[in-house]
Amino acid sequence: MQLDALTSLPADGTAGTLAGRIWRPDVNGPSVVALRGDDVFDVTATFATLRDLCEEADPAAALQQAAGERLGSIAALLANTPPDSRDPQKPWLLAPADLQVIKAAGVTFAISMLERVIEEKARGNPAAAAAIRADIVSLIGEDLSKLKPGSPQAMALKQVLIKQGVWSQYLEVGIGPDAEIFTKAPPMAAVGTGADAGLHPASSWNNPEPEVVLAVNSRGVIVGATLGNDVNLRDIEGRSALLLGKAKDNNASTAIGPWLRFFDASFSLDDLRQATLTLKVAGDDGFILHGLSSMAQISRDPLDLVAQMMGPNHQYPDGAMLFLGTLFAPKQDRDTPGGGFTHKVGDIVSISAPELGTLVNRMKRSNDCPPWTFGSSHLLRNLAQRGLL
């Protein structure tokens, strides 16, 4: 893996308000940074955590005004981030999230919903997926993006599908009134760009999920966004939806980054609603997979998803990072005709959006990725030792 500023930054460079987190070996802990011009500035003296920055009334303005210590160039930070080329005495990039819980919304796109039905009915057997997919498409079609979940039309469709014997729990959350929102990972568990991302060793059928990730403060206000890979173990979740925890929450299985871009004059929620994510998977075997996910086709608006995630019935005092789901569903065969796609160790996954930059990770087995050892308690102790709390 090689990271550079040209591809890692948004198309407009640092014209927007970009924040990140880095590991500083000299203090044996993380710092919150601001990107200004070509350089990286440590603003931890003002904002001990990204959570604190997100709690500001206007995070973009607060970050722009915060004094900071220049640590070096963005290019140098990126070059030192991949573990294979890292100088452990110099800073490297982390995921742009800390104390926020990491949540995810599932089945928010019509095609994604269709694939969930296939997973459930194929029960982890990729050979059966193609035939099941054809049966479902012939019955309901693929384009349900214009169908509003929970609407009378959606409920009428539900009754038709029940009669046809194809109703599923995935269709329930895809077109019903209640969204699927689950905990993807605990606070501090996400890996950032340039890191190895984890696949549970029990899985033999899996794929990346390129997604927009919202930064939501404790008041339920969306303050910015970044990119994420909600690594998906299709065989494990396909066996049973009750295995969602095993399928989704494993060591290094949540990738977020490269930066958190706050809403300001250059970037808004409406811009995000029209964003298109592109995906590239490049394998050591020469295999290349391309995909995309268009936010314009999402079935549930981001504001609705946030309102279903938190409110009077469920509070998050440290805010949340919310994956919004994906349109991408891999159908390209990798090794054998009809065998579908699955990851191989060493795959390089790149997820890009012009507004947010590029998130890059190399896939490994979760037990071969660096173990997660620095949690919330370690962060608080480290900040206290540095006199920042």
C-alpha positions in Angstrom: 0.0 0.0 0.0 1.1 3.5 -0.8 -0.8 6.6 0.3 -0.4 10.1 -1.2 -2.1 13.4 -0.8 -3.4 13.6 -4.3 -5.6 10.6 -4.0 -6.2 10.6 -0.2 -7.5 14.1 0.0 -10.9 15.3 -1.4 -10.9 16.6 -5.0 -10.7 20.2 -3.6 -7.8 19.3 -1.4 -7.9 21.1 2.0 -10.3 23.8 0.9 -12.9 22.2 3.2 -12.6 21.7 6.9 -10.8 18.4 7.5 -9.9 16.8 10.8 -8.1 13.6 11.6 -6.5 11.5 14.3 -2.9 10.5 14.4 -0.7 8.3 16.6 2.1 10.3 18.2 4.9 8.0 19.3 6.6 10.9 21.2 3.6 11.0 23.6 2.6 7.3 23.2 -1.0 8.3 22.3 -3.3 9.8 19.8 -3.9 13.4 18.8 -6.6 15.3 17.0 -5.3 17.2 14.0 -6.4 19.8 11.5 -5.3 19.8 7.9 -4.3 23.3 6.7 -2.7 23.8 3.3 -0.1 21.1 2.9 0.4 20.6 6.6 -0.9 18.8 9.7 -1.5 20.7 13.0 -2.1 19.1 16.4 -5.1 20.8 18.0 -5.4 18.4 21.0 -4.7 21.2 23.4 -8.0 22.7 22.4 -10.0 19.5 21.6 -8.7 16.5 23.5 -10.9 14.2 21.4 -12.8 14.3 18.1 -15.9 13.7 20.2 -15.3 17.1 21.9 -14.8 18.8 18.6 -18.1 17.4 17.2 -19.9 18.8 20.3 -19.1 22.4 19.3 -22.0 24.5 18.1 -20.1 25.0 14.8 -17.3 22.4 14.6 -16.0 23.7 11.3 -15.6 27.2 12.6 -14.1 25.9 15.9 -11.5 23.9 14.1 -10.6 26.7 11.8 -10.0 29.0 14.7 -8.1 26.5 16.9 -4.4 27.1 17.4 -2.2 24.1 16.7 1.3 22.7 16.7 2.6 22.0 13.2 3.7 18.4 13.0 4.8 18.2 9.4 3.3 17.7 5.9 0.2 15.7 5.0 2.4 13.8 2.4 4.8 12.7 5.1 2.1 11.6 7.4 0.4 9.5 4.7 3.7 8.0 3.6 4.4 6.8 7.1 0.9 5.3 7.7 1.1 1.9 6.0 2.6 -0.6 8.5 5.0 -2.1 5.9 6.7 1.3 5.4 6.3 2.9 8.8 9.0 4.5 10.9 7.6 3.8 14.4 9.3 7.0 15.7 7.1 9.2 13.4 3.4 9.9 13.5 0.9 7.9 11.4 -2.8 8.3 10.6 -5.6 6.6 12.6 -9.4 6.4 12.1 -11.1 9.8 12.5 -13.3 8.7 15.4 -12.6 8.1 19.1 -15.2 8.0 21.9 -18.2 7.8 19.5 -20.0 4.5 19.3 -19.9 3.0 15.8 -23.3 2.2 14.4 -24.4 1.0 11.0 -27.7 1.0 9.0 -28.4 -2.0 6.9 -30.6 -2.7 3.9 -30.9 1.0 3.0 -30.7 0.5 -0.8 -33.0 -1.6 -2.9 -30.3 -3.7 -4.5 -28.7 -4.3 -1.2 -32.0 -5.4 0.2 -32.3 -7.9 -2.7 -28.8 -9.3 -1.9 -29.8 -9.7 1.7 -32.8 -11.8 0.7 -30.5 -13.9 -1.5 -28.0 -14.4 1.4 -30.7 -15.6 3.7 -32.2 -18.0 1.2 -28.8 -19.3 -0.1 -27.7 -19.9 3.5 -24.1 -19.2 2.7 -24.0 -21.2 -0.5 -22.7 -19.0 -3.4 -23.6 -21.5 -6.0 -27.3 -21.3 -5.1 -27.3 -17.5 -5.1 -27.5 -16.9 -8.9 -30.7 -19.0 -9.3 -32.3 -17.4 -6.2 -31.4 -14.0 -7.5 -33.1 -14.7 -10.8 -36.3 -16.0 -9.1 -36.6 -12.9 -6.9 -35.9 -10.4 -9.7 -38.5 -12.0 -11.9 -41.0 -11.6 -9.1 -40.3 -8.1 -7.7 -37.7 -6.5 -10.0 -34.5 -4.9 -8.8 -35.5 -1.2 -8.7 -37.2 -0.5 -5.4 -35.3 2.7 -4.9 -38.3 4.9 -5.5 -40.4 3.0 -3.0 -40.6 4.8 0.3 -40.2 2.5 3.3 -43.2 2.3 5.5 -45.5 3.9 2.9 -48.9 2.4 2.0 -47.4 1.3 -1.3 -44.6 -0.5 0.6 -47.1 -2.2 2.9 -49.1 -3.4 -0.1 -46.0 -4.8 -1.7 -45.2 -6.6 1.6 -48.6 -8.4 1.4 -47.9 -9.5 -2.2 -44.5 -10.8 -1.2 -45.8 -12.7 1.8 -48.4 -14.5 -0.5 -45.6 -15.4 -2.9 -43.5 -16.9 0.0 -40.5 -14.6 -0.4 -41.0 -12.3 2.5 -37.9 -12.0 4.7 -36.6 -10.1 7.7 -34.4 -8.2 5.3 -37.3 -7.0 3.2 -39.1 -6.1 6.5 -36.3 -3.5 7.3 -35.8 -2.6 3.7 -39.4 -1.4 3.0 -41.0 -1.5 6.4 -41.3 1.5 8.8 -38.3 0.5 11.0 -34.7 0.8 9.8 -32.1 -1.8 10.7 -29.5 -0.1 12.9 -27.0 -2.1 14.7 -23.7 -1.6 16.6 -20.9 -2.2 14.1 -18.0 -1.8 16.6 -17.3 -0.3 20.0 -15.6 3.1 20.4 -11.9 3.2 19.5 -12.1 -0.1 17.6 -12.0 1.2 14.0 -8.9 1.1 11.9 -8.0 4.0 9.5 -6.7 4.3 6.0 -3.5 2.4 5.2 -4.2 -0.2 7.9 -4.9 -3.9 7.5 -8.6 -4.7 7.7 -9.9 -7.9 9.1 -11.8 -10.9 7.8 -12.9 -13.5 10.3 -11.0 -16.7 9.6 -14.2 -18.8 9.6 -15.5 -16.9 6.6 -15.0 -18.1 3.0 -17.6 -15.8 1.3 -17.2 -12.1 2.0 -17.0 -8.7 0.4 -16.3 -5.0 1.1 -19.1 -2.6 1.6 -18.3 1.0 0.6 -20.3 3.5 2.7 -20.7 7.0 3.8 -20.2 7.4 7.5 -21.9 10.3 9.3 -20.5 12.0 12.4 -23.4 12.7 14.7 -23.0 14.6 18.0 -24.9 13.9 21.2 -27.7 16.2 20.2 -28.4 14.2 17.1 -27.0 16.8 14.8 -25.0 15.5 11.7 -21.8 17.6 11.7 -19.8 15.9 9.0 -18.9 12.7 7.2 -16.2 10.4 6.1 -15.9 7.0 4.3 -16.1 3.5 5.7 -15.8 -0.1 4.8 -18.4 -2.2 6.6 -16.7 -5.5 6.0 -19.3 -8.1 5.3 -19.1 -11.9 5.9 -21.9 -13.1 3.6 -21.7 -16.7 4.5 -21.9 -16.2 8.3 -24.8 -13.7 8.2 -26.4 -15.8 5.4 -26.6 -18.8 7.7 -28.6 -16.7 10.3 -29.3 -13.1 10.9 -28.7 -13.8 14.6 -25.1 -14.2 13.7 -24.9 -10.5 12.8 -22.5 -9.8 15.7 -20.0 -12.5 14.5 -20.4 -11.3 10.9 -19.8 -7.7 11.6 -17.8 -7.0 14.8 -14.4 -8.6 14.6 -10.8 -7.3 15.0 -10.0 -4.7 12.4 -13.3 -5.3 10.6 -14.4 -1.6 10.7 -12.4 0.8 8.6 -13.1 4.5 8.7 -11.3 7.4 7.0 -9.2 9.0 5.8 -10.5 12.3 7.2 -13.6 13.7 8.9 -15.0 16.5 6.7 -17.2 18.9 8.6 -20.1 20.7 7.1 -19.2 24.3 6.1 -19.7 26.6 3.1 -17.9 24.1 0.9 -19.7 20.9 1.9 -23.2 20.2 3.0 -25.7 17.4 3.7 -27.2 18.0 0.3 -23.8 17.5 -1.3 -23.6 14.2 0.6 -27.0 13.1 -0.6 -25.7 13.3 -4.2 -22.3 11.7 -3.5 -21.1 8.7 -5.5 -18.7 6.2 -4.0 -16.4 4.2 -6.1 -14.8 0.9 -5.1 -11.7 -0.9 -6.4 -10.5 -4.3 -5.2 -7.1 -5.3 -6.5 -5.8 -8.8 -5.6 -2.4 -10.3 -5.6 -3.7 -12.7 -8.2 -4.3 -9.9 -10.7 -8.1 -9.8 -10.1 -9.7 -6.4 -10.3 -13.2 -5.5 -9.1 -14.9 -2.2 -9.6 -18.1 -1.0 -8.0 -20.1 2.0 -7.0 -22.7 3.2 -4.6 -24.8 6.2 -5.4 -26.2 8.1 -2.4 -28.9 9.5 -4.7 -30.5 6.0 -4.7 -30.7 5.5 -0.9 -34.1 4.5 0.2 -33.9 6.2 3.6 -32.7 9.7 4.0 -29.8 10.3 6.4 -31.9 12.5 8.6 -34.4 9.7 9.0 -31.7 7.2 9.9 -30.2 9.4 12.5 -33.7 10.1 14.0 -34.3 6.3 14.2 -30.8 5.8 15.8 -31.1 8.3 18.6 -33.7 10.4 20.3 -35.8 10.4 23.5 -35.7 6.6 23.6 -31.9 6.2 23.0 -29.2 8.7 23.8 -25.5 8.7 22.9 -23.7 11.2 25.2 -20.5 10.8 23.1 -22.3 10.9 19.8 -22.0 8.2 17.1 -20.4 7.4 13.8 -23.2 6.0 11.5 -22.6 3.9 8.4 -25.4 4.6 5.9 -25.4 1.3 4.0 -24.4 0.5 0.5 -25.8 0.0 -3.0 -22.8 -2.2 -3.9 -23.5 -5.9 -4.3 -20.7 -8.0 -5.9 -21.8 -10.3 -8.7 -18.5 -10.7 -10.6 -17.1 -14.2 -10.5 -13.5 -14.4 -9.2 -12.2 -17.9 -9.6 -14.8 -20.1 -11.2 -18.0 -19.4 -13.3 -20.9 -19.0 -10.9 -18.6 -18.9 -7.9 -19.2 -15.2 -7.2 -16.8 -12.9 -5.5 -15.0 -13.3 -2.3 -11.9 -11.7 -0.8 -8.5 -13.2 -0.8 -5.8 -12.2 1.8 -3.8 -9.4 0.4 -6.6 -7.6 -1.5 -6.2 -3.9 -1.6 -9.6 -2.2 -1.2 -9.9 1.5 -2.2 -13.2 3.4 -1.5 -13.3 6.9 -2.9 -15.6 9.9 -3.2 -14.6 13.3 -4.6 -16.0 15.1 -1.5 -14.2 12.8 1.0 -11.0 11.4 -0.5 -10.0 7.8 -0.6 -9.9 5.1 2.1 -7.4 2.3 1.4 -7.0 -0.9 3.3 -5.4 -4.3 2.8 -7.4 -7.4 3.7 -6.0 -9.9 6.2 -7.5 -12.5 8.6 -8.7 -10.8 11.8 -6.3 -12.9 13.8 -3.4 -11.8 11.7 -4.2 -8.1 12.0 -2.7 -6.1 14.9 -4.8 -6.8 18.0 -7.0 -3.9 19.4 -5.2 -2.9 22.6 -5.9 0.9 23.0 -9.4 1.5 24.2 -11.4 4.3 25.8 -9.8 3.8 29.2 -6.3 3.9 27.7 -7.2 7.1 25.8 -8.4 8.9 29.0 -5.3 7.8 31.0 -3.0 9.0 28.2 -4.7 12.4 27.9 -4.6 12.8 31.7 -0.9 12.1 31.7 -0.4 14.7 29.0 -2.3 17.3 31.1 -5.1 17.5 28.5 -8.0 16.6 30.7 
